[in-house]
Amino acid sequence: MSSSTAKTQRDCRQPPPQPQQQQPSQRPLMKRTRKKTAMKYFCGTNEDQLQSDNNNNNEEVSLVLANRTAPSSSLHLANSLSSSCVSPLLFGCHHSPYDLRRKLSPTHESVTCHSPVSTTCDTTSSTSASTIPPLPSSSSSSSNTTNSGSSSSCHSSAPYFIQTINSRKRPKKCNFHHMNEGLGTAALYLLYELPDEVLLTIFSYLLEQDLCRVAQVCKRFNTIANDCELWKTLYHNVYEYDSPLFHSGLCKFEFVSYDECDIENPWKESFKQLYRGVHVRTGYQEQYEVNPDRYKGRNISYFDTIEQAFTYSEELENSLIFIHSGHYKPEYLIIDSSVALIGAASGNITENVVLEKDSESTITFVEGSRDAYLGYVSLKFSPDVTSSVPHHKHYCLEINENCSPTIDHCVIRSTSVVGAAVCVTGAAAEPVIRHCDISDCENVGLYVTDFAQGIYEENEISRNALAGVWVKNHANPIMRRNHIHHGRDVGVFTFDNGLGYFEANDIHNNRIAGFEVKAGANPTVVRCEIHHGQTGGIYVHESGRGQFIENRIHSNNFAGVWITSQSNPTIRRNEIYNGHQGGVYIFGEGRGLIEHNNIYGNALAGIQIRTASDPIVRYNKIHHGQHGGIYVHEKGQGLIEENEVYANTLAGVWITTGSTPVLRRNRIHSGKQVGVYFYDNGHGRLEENDIFNHLYSGVQIRTGSNPVIRRNKIWGGQNGGVLVYNGGLGMLEQNEIFDNAMAGVWIKTDSNPTLRRNKIYDGRDGGVCIFNGGKGVLEENDIFRNAQAGVLISTQSHPVLRRNRIFDGLAAGVEITNNATATLEFNQIFNNRFGGLCLASGVQPILKGNKIYDNHNAVEKAVNSGQCLYKISSYTSFPMHDFYRCRTCNTTDRNAICVNCIKTCHSGHDVEFIRHDRFFCDCGAGTLSNQCQLQGEPTQDTDTLYDSAAPMESHTLMVN
């Protein structure tokens, strides 16, 4: 390089810090090595030669010709080498960046090298025109070449050097002496002897196009000119980015960390991809005009304003505009072409590149901008609230019909109280908005309306004054992986026939519902997490629809899902849990399909149906609620089928106040109170359900309730199978009622149910117990194998028993006592242990056509054998016989003594016959002061009857 050229270059650019000189093995000039294709090298650097270069140099050529204009001057250093061609044989070996200096002696094998002790060439040989100056003979590092496919070392011996070349690629014999006759001493010194660090310093003064040209001179220059740090400095001066930005396709820009990039020189590759762009950078165009010679190695257009750059780029196809650091206030910015606008700054790009307006929309995309791109900028709309200029139809970002721009990594802020921050409107408005931050706006964050669509991914939408997202009037966006939170209103609001597909969004901590659907809207919400809403999770009302599938809805202050006012959504395969009130709340004539959900851990009912609502509830798991499972009240309806309702604190299902749901094929079990509870005129049908293992009874019916209970299995109740009391009614047909701790069916306190064709068996107490004024009709039932009486009628009760079969009981078949009566017609009573029909003193039932046969009178056998009757009954059964009291032992009205204990244990005492009735012997049970002489150790009496506690009502607060 001549001194004048060097001076010019130093004036044009500030040189970078001088690199420290290190041994070649200690400082790699490039951080990556890759297999490379062997190159052709040309004597000159004119444009024809660049275009004829092979594929390995295409990237240099494309960068030089990026704007189809070669610079007016060529590099003096390259031109100084244009007097002779360099053979590809000499430089066919690719060298590692750890040893870039060429140590190869290009002489014929007859030419010997001087000792490496001396670092200067012999002056005699260097002055001879026919003699090549000798070079040091140290060996160079080896590397892979795609021409030879092997690792080669370059030495001063020509025959050895030729032998290392693949035989298929081996050139014809040539004379090294004649090949190098044209190289002067200076050229050879430059090619072989000048230290790498010096060359790197020289190259650091070059701009990108000249650097690409010098890379075509020789292999060594190519390696040094491709140094990553060299290109990083150039890259940062032009684009300001801290990491390489790759333009992989239309509307696709991606920063890749240098350490994670597989490209050999990512800075250079990014330079090449972005080089066609124009730049908005205040003052840089003036520098071009003042110092034209300084920028001969660069062909980049600079502008002071975005409008100027946009106007310049309108005639270009897929133009690219870089907007550098600054606060821009454009007069207008309406995009109607496929231009890409992207922020360019170091550090946080979007914070350093700001576009702001106070009237009209900050930036508007209109028809023609189908493939436009806007990325890495901050957009602000800050209208003057005191201004008389209306701005209710102006937005920070406006996207109109028939365009589909990509908005990427932008920060969007609006202080307008009458317009959304982002408005997408019109048919065929299909933007891609991703990685944007739409927050702290004084109105709606994102507004999609009027048949608009688009894809909205991984955006931050938060702390907006109204809804985070509005979808209206047949708009149908796709929203994925957005974070919508801490809004001062609802999170997402779809209304007026709005649609949309919402997937994997995180929606939380909004003041009203996380997701609201209204007025015919029909969105699809899939795999979202909707939680910690200050009111509810999902609110569907005023004929809203929608599909809510596989979402996690939890920890909301009110119900997880609200459905009301003739709305009919699908709630499917969701997790609805830990709500501070209920799980799903359907009211005000709401409908809906609620299926395959897992509903648990809510403070109130898992599902609540009220006020004429009529949903379909099926295949759900409703469990571990802090209150009840399903609560149907105030004329609620619904089809509730094939659910599993279990382990709830109160009743599994409540039905009350005129409600008429249908429960079919459910498994209702393991509750801490009742399984199914009808009260206060609750009606409906229970069909083919499994109701089992409740702490209280399986089914309770009271206070005017009149359900139909058909073909159910009711078992394992700790307080009986079915309890009908306090004026309860009901039709129980074809049920299996078995293995309950107390009576299979209890009828008491003026209740009057109908039991028909049921099987009531294996009870740990009686089969059917009717007392305290109970009535009822028992027809065609099979009552068998119960521990106590098959049917016990007591205390002013008067049922009708007709055509029943009562058999195989462990006590009596039918017992009537305590002033009760009954009508028994055409019953079969047989094979019972304590007798068929046992009547207490004064009882006179109506009997007609009954068959009482083959019963075992175990009581008479015990009396005749002198045993205490307690021995055959213990405290769990009450055989009917004569019982007495002992005045001497001060027995009370609650005590009874069998005839054998009177004769033996109380012999000579003042005794009194009371009546013939059912009892167990207190003497044998050890409840009297003297010990029974006919019995062993006493057993304490635990005869206690439990009633079910009334459930708490759910009061879910509705917030409009």
HELIX and SHEET records of a PDB file:
HELIX    1   1 SER A    3  CYS A   12  1                                  10    
HELIX    2   2 GLU A   47  GLN A   51  1                                   5    
HELIX    3   3 ASN A   55  ASN A   57  5                                   3    
HELIX    4   4 ASN A   58  VAL A   64  1                                   7    
HELIX    5   5 HIS A   76  ASN A   79  1                                   4    
HELIX    6   6 THR A  123  THR A  127  1                                   5    
HELIX    7   7 ALA A  158  GLN A  163  1                                   6    
HELIX    8   8 PHE A  176  MET A  179  1                                   4    
HELIX    9   9 THR A  185  LEU A  188  1                                   4    
HELIX   10  10 TYR A  189  GLU A  193  3                                   5    
HELIX   11  11 ASP A  196  PHE A  203  1                                   8    
HELIX   12  12 GLU A  208  VAL A  214  1                                   7    
HELIX   13  13 LYS A  219  ALA A  225  1                                   7    
HELIX   14  14 CYS A  228  TYR A  239  1                                  12    
HELIX   15  15 TYR A  258  GLU A  260  5                                   3    
HELIX   16  16 PRO A  266  LEU A  274  1                                   9    
HELIX   17  17 TYR A  284  VAL A  290  1                                   7    
HELIX   18  18 PRO A  292  TYR A  295  5                                   4    
HELIX   19  19 ILE A  306  SER A  313  1                                   8    
HELIX   20  20 ILE A  349  ASN A  352  1                                   4    
HELIX   21  21 ALA A  858  ASN A  864  1                                   7    
HELIX   22  22 TYR A  870  SER A  873  1                                   4    
HELIX   23  23 VAL A  899  THR A  904  1                                   6    
HELIX   24  24 ASP A  922  ALA A  925  1                                   4    
SHEET    1   A 2 LEU A 245  GLY A 249  0                                        
SHEET    2   A 2 LYS A 252  PHE A 255 -1                                        
SHEET    1   B25 TYR A 302  PHE A 303  0                                        
SHEET    2   B25 VAL A 278  VAL A 280  1                                        
SHEET    3   B25 LEU A 320  HIS A 324  1                                        
SHEET    4   B25 ALA A 340  ALA A 344  1                                        
SHEET    5   B25 TYR A 373  GLY A 375  1                                        
SHEET    6   B25 THR A 406  ASP A 408  1                                        
SHEET    7   B25 VAL A 432  ARG A 434  1                                        
SHEET    8   B25 ILE A 455  GLU A 457  1                                        
SHEET    9   B25 ILE A 478  ARG A 480  1                                        
SHEET   10   B25 TYR A 501  GLU A 503  1                                        
SHEET   11   B25 THR A 524  VAL A 526  1                                        
SHEET   12   B25 GLN A 547  ILE A 549  1                                        
SHEET   13   B25 THR A 570  ARG A 572  1                                        
SHEET   14   B25 LEU A 593  GLU A 595  1                                        
SHEET   15   B25 ILE A 616  ARG A 618  1                                        
SHEET   16   B25 LEU A 639  GLU A 641  1                                        
SHEET   17   B25 VAL A 662  ARG A 664  1                                        
SHEET   18   B25 ARG A 685  GLU A 687  1                                        
SHEET   19   B25 VAL A 708  ARG A 710  1                                        
SHEET   20   B25 MET A 731  GLU A 733  1                                        
SHEET   21   B25 THR A 754  ARG A 756  1                                        
SHEET   22   B25 VAL A 777  GLU A 779  1                                        
SHEET   23   B25 VAL A 800  ARG A 802  1                                        
SHEET   24   B25 THR A 823  GLU A 825  1                                        
SHEET   25   B25 ILE A 846  LYS A 848  1                                        
SHEET    1   C23 GLY A 326  TYR A 328  0                                        
SHEET    2   C23 VAL A 353  LYS A 357  1                                        
SHEET    3   C23 SER A 378  PHE A 381  1                                        
SHEET    4   C23 VAL A 411  SER A 414  1                                        
SHEET    5   C23 ASP A 437  SER A 439  1                                        
SHEET    6   C23 GLU A 460  SER A 462  1                                        
SHEET    7   C23 HIS A 483  HIS A 485  1                                        
SHEET    8   C23 ASP A 506  HIS A 508  1                                        
SHEET    9   C23 GLU A 529  HIS A 531  1                                        
SHEET   10   C23 ARG A 552  HIS A 554  1                                        
SHEET   11   C23 GLU A 575  TYR A 577  1                                        
SHEET   12   C23 ASN A 598  TYR A 600  1                                        
SHEET   13   C23 LYS A 621  HIS A 623  1                                        
SHEET   14   C23 GLU A 644  TYR A 646  1                                        
SHEET   15   C23 ARG A 667  HIS A 669  1                                        
SHEET   16   C23 ASP A 690  PHE A 692  1                                        
SHEET   17   C23 LYS A 713  TRP A 715  1                                        
SHEET   18   C23 GLU A 736  PHE A 738  1                                        
SHEET   19   C23 LYS A 759  TYR A 761  1                                        
SHEET   20   C23 ASP A 782  PHE A 784  1                                        
SHEET   21   C23 ARG A 805  PHE A 807  1                                        
SHEET   22   C23 GLN A 828  PHE A 830  1                                        
SHEET   23   C23 LYS A 851  TYR A 853  1                                        
SHEET    1   D22 ILE A 334  ILE A 335  0                                        
SHEET    2   D22 ILE A 363  PHE A 365  1                                        
SHEET    3   D22 LEU A 397  ILE A 399  1                                        
SHEET    4   D22 VAL A 422  THR A 425  1                                        
SHEET    5   D22 LEU A 446  THR A 449  1                                        
SHEET    6   D22 VAL A 469  LYS A 472  1                                        
SHEET    7   D22 VAL A 492  PHE A 495  1                                        
SHEET    8   D22 PHE A 515  LYS A 518  1                                        
SHEET    9   D22 ILE A 538  HIS A 541  1                                        
SHEET   10   D22 VAL A 561  THR A 564  1                                        
SHEET   11   D22 VAL A 584  PHE A 587  1                                        
SHEET   12   D22 ILE A 607  ARG A 610  1                                        
SHEET   13   D22 ILE A 630  HIS A 633  1                                        
SHEET   14   D22 VAL A 653  THR A 656  1                                        
SHEET   15   D22 VAL A 676  TYR A 679  1                                        
SHEET   16   D22 VAL A 699  ARG A 702  1                                        
SHEET   17   D22 VAL A 722  TYR A 725  1                                        
SHEET   18   D22 VAL A 745  LYS A 748  1                                        
SHEET   19   D22 VAL A 768  PHE A 771  1                                        
SHEET   20   D22 VAL A 791  ILE A 793  1                                        
SHEET   21   D22 VAL A 814  ILE A 816  1                                        
SHEET   22   D22 LEU A 837  LEU A 839  1                                        
SHEET    1   E 2 MET A 880  CYS A 886  0                                        
SHEET    2   E 2 VAL A 911  ARG A 918 -1                                        
END                                                                             
